[in-house]
Amino acid sequence: MRARADRGPRDAFSPSWSIGTGDRYGIQLERLVVGRYFDPGIGFVRRPDMRKDVATFRFSPRPRSGTRIRKLYWDGTITRITNSDGQLETRDIFGEFAIDFQNSDRFSAQLERDDEILPRPFVMAPGITIPAAGYNLETARIGYGLGPQRPFTGTLLAEYGPFYGGRRAAVSLSAGRFSPTGRLSLEPTYAMNRVSLPQGDFAATLAGARVTYTVTPMMFTSALVQYNSSTNVVSSNVRLRWEYQPGSELFVVYTDERDSLAPRFPILQSRALVVKVNRLFRW
């Protein structure tokens, strides 16, 4: 997209340049400008009145010898966001070293520094409010992902670093999948954050699992059960999808939420049942 020279506070433009986006090297430059009074008409903008510059660099060689390592990665990204007056709002520096193994496993080590300016206080947890100020957030991450050829796949990630004047430690399991049979699969997810701040300490846990059973190539049912410690809610979502003819589908979806702190758990908070049918007509 070509940027107009006469752009004003209502304009938005986003040019980008890519140099050497091959297998071994990669450089990408991007600039996004959103005017102070820009109205997207359709959709939304996450942050108005900003100038965002992003530079990404990558070096990813393939070792000529060795049977265990497929590819190495060194990459970094620098992001800088200012407002129309030139005041810095966000600066993020991200670096990663990663190894792709021949068995499709992946190891990664990341270091990120985020300089953030909060223009106004915000509530992070019940009874804990982060005051408006400038903060330096640094996060070190180590992760290991199991390849898709294994009976169980997923990525385990550990994080630690300064967080809004305190400290944050976190562990998570994402993209987990276990398939005991060709029709049945289990996808667990887990994320635990422990935060220590001058305003107080808190822990947040999100745990859940999705179970999917494929009845036929045209029909499957899945159930997602999830617990969120921030809201103390156990939620479930059960869905049946049947493609009764090509392009025509029937959906039956049941959802509910229950209070995990109720004296007589589970106490129902909300419930919904939705049935949807669509039909494709050809002529």
C-alpha positions, 0 to 999 in steps of 0.5 A: 500500500502506498502512503499518501504524503498529505495524510492527516489525523484521520488517516491510516496506512501500513507499508511493509518491506521484506528483504531476503525472506528465504530459508537462511536469512530474513529481514522484514520492516513494517510501519503502521500509522493510525490517526488520532481521529481515524474511523475504520468504518468496518472493524476496529483498531486496537490502539488509535493515535499511534505510530508503530515501527517493527523490524524483524531479523532472522538467521536460520542455517541448516547444519551440513553434518549431524543427524539430530538437528534439522535447523537452527534459528536466531531471530529478533524483533524490535517494536516501537510505538509512539503517539502523534506527539512523538511520546514513547508508549511501548518499546519491545525487544524480543530475541529467540534461539531455537532448534528444530530436531530431525524427529520434529521436536523443537527447543526454544529459548527466548528473552523479551524486554518490554518498556511500557507506559501506562497512561491510567491505572488498571485493575489486574486482579481483585484488590490489586490495581496497577498505578499509572507509570512507566514499567520495564518488563523482562521475561525469560522463556524456555520451551520444548515442543513434541513433534506431531508423530508422537502419541502425545504432542504439546508444547511446555513453556516456563517463564520468569521475570520482572512484572509491573514492579514485582515478579511473575512466574508461569508454566503452561501446556499448549497445543497438547493432543493425545489420540488413543484411537483414530476416532478419539482425541484428548487436547489438554491445556494448562496455564498457571501464573504466580504474580508477586507485586507491591500491591499484593500477590495472586495466582491465576490458573486456567486448566481444561481439556477438549475431548473429540469423538469422530463418529463418521467422516461427516459427524463428530461430537466434542466437549470442552471443560475448563476451569478459571481460578480468576472467576472461580468458574467451571464451564463446559461446551458440548457440540455435535456437528453433522454434515448430512449432505455436502455443504449442509450442516446441523449443529447442536451446542450446549453450554453452561457455567458453574460456580466452583466456590458454591457451598453445594458445587456445582451451582448452575450460573447459566445455561444455553442450548443452540440448534443451527441448521443450514442447507446448501441449494444447488441449481 
